[in-house]
Amino acid sequence: MTETFNPTEWVTTKEAAELTGHTMARFRQQAKAETAEAEKRGTNGCLRKASAQESADRMKQLEAAKHDPPREWKAESH
């Protein structure tokens, strides 16, 4: 966990899904795979807003290629 938690920089998986149009399951999967910056806060999984948006932008950039066989990639900035 980060030492200083600024709630304005973080969103729940539900909020990330609403902001980006991706599913909550997608963000939970990315948090587990550590491809998005995430923390567990109480019963909620939280993602850094910038990380969630970066992930959504990456999927938009990949377009149809996002359905190709899985690729390993990590978010370049945490």
Buried (B, 14 or more C-beta within 10 A) or exposed (E): EEEEEEEEBBBBBEBBBEBBEBEBEBBBEBBEEEBBBBBEEEEEBBBBBBBBBBBBEBBEEEEEEEEEEEEEEEBEEE
